[in-house]
Structure formats: C-alpha cells, structure tokens
Amino acid sequence: MKKQSNENVKLKDFADALARLKTTNEVTSFLRDICTPNEIQSIVDRWEVAGLLTKNFSYRQIQNKTGVSVTTIGRVARYLNSPDGGYQIAMKRVNE
C-alpha cells in the first residue's frame, strides 16, 4: 500500500511540474527531454484518438485513420468518459 501512495505523490509532483510550464514550446521541450520518441508518439496517438472519439468516429474508422489498436482506442474511450475527466478538461481548454 505504501508503494501506491508513494506513486501518487510522485505523479502529483510530475503533474505539478507540467502545470508550471507556461508555453507550448516549454511543454514540448520538457516532453522531448523526458520521453522517448515512441512514448511521445503514443501520447500524441491517444490525444488524436480522443479527439476522433468526441467526433463520434467508430473504433474501426479510428484504427484505419491512425493505426492505433482497437485495445488502445477502447482504453482511451474508457478514460475519456471517466469521472477524473482529464481528456475532457484538456479538450475544453484547447477549444476555448
């Protein structure tokens, strides 16, 4: 149980670091420093999937358009509608 609590603290510390970045260029630089190119591609793919899901594309259409697995699309869909609402908050702010 302690490990889970420690992981939550570390995640909050990381989220705090992201929240303190002020520009798109700062976030891009940070992500390039901290993530591998494949990790960045996975994040970008999930963000694109979330956008397509909100536009009511089917899983199969999304897979054909992005090459992302149906399993990943399902995971994004589950979190897109989760109570935490991270995807929805980010999308709302991007569209403001």
C-alpha positions in Angstrom: 0.0 0.0 0.0 2.8 2.4 0.8 4.2 2.0 -2.7 0.9 3.1 -4.3 0.8 6.1 -2.0 4.4 7.0 -3.0 3.5 6.6 -6.7 0.5 9.0 -6.2 2.8 11.6 -4.7 5.3 11.2 -7.5 2.6 11.6 -10.1 1.3 14.7 -8.4 4.9 16.1 -8.3 5.2 15.4 -12.1 1.8 16.9 -12.8 2.8 20.0 -10.8 6.0 20.3 -12.9 3.8 20.2 -16.1 1.4 22.7 -14.7 4.1 25.2 -14.1 5.3 25.2 -17.7 4.0 28.3 -19.3 4.2 27.9 -23.1 3.6 25.2 -25.7 7.3 25.4 -26.5 8.2 24.8 -22.9 5.9 21.7 -22.7 7.2 20.4 -26.0 10.8 20.7 -24.8 10.1 19.1 -21.5 8.3 16.2 -23.2 11.1 15.7 -25.6 13.6 15.6 -22.7 11.6 13.2 -20.5 10.0 10.9 -23.1 11.4 8.6 -25.8 10.2 9.3 -29.3 8.0 6.2 -29.1 6.4 7.5 -25.8 5.7 10.8 -27.4 4.1 9.1 -30.4 1.9 7.0 -28.1 0.8 10.1 -26.2 0.1 12.0 -29.5 -1.8 9.0 -30.8 -4.0 8.8 -27.7 -4.8 12.5 -27.9 -5.8 12.1 -31.6 -7.9 9.1 -30.7 -9.7 11.1 -28.0 -10.5 13.9 -30.5 -11.9 11.4 -33.0 -14.0 9.7 -30.4 -15.5 13.0 -29.4 -16.5 13.4 -33.1 -18.2 10.0 -33.0 -15.8 8.1 -35.3 -16.2 4.4 -34.9 -13.3 2.3 -33.4 -12.7 0.8 -36.8 -12.6 4.2 -38.5 -10.2 5.5 -35.9 -8.0 2.4 -36.3 -7.9 2.8 -40.1 -7.1 6.5 -39.8 -4.5 6.3 -37.0 -3.1 2.8 -37.0 -3.8 2.7 -33.2 -5.0 -0.7 -31.9 -8.6 -1.2 -31.0 -7.5 -2.1 -27.5 -5.8 1.3 -27.1 -8.9 3.0 -28.6 -11.1 1.3 -26.0 -8.8 2.4 -23.2 -8.9 6.0 -24.4 -12.7 5.8 -24.7 -12.9 4.4 -21.1 -10.8 7.3 -19.7 -12.5 9.9 -22.0 -15.7 9.2 -20.0 -14.1 8.6 -16.6 -15.0 10.7 -13.6 -11.5 12.2 -13.5 -12.2 13.9 -16.8 -8.6 14.7 -17.8 -9.2 14.3 -21.5 -12.4 16.4 -21.4 -10.8 19.2 -19.4 -7.8 19.4 -21.8 -10.1 19.4 -24.8 -12.3 22.0 -23.4 -9.4 24.3 -22.7 -7.8 23.7 -26.1 -11.1 24.7 -27.7 -11.7 27.9 -25.7 
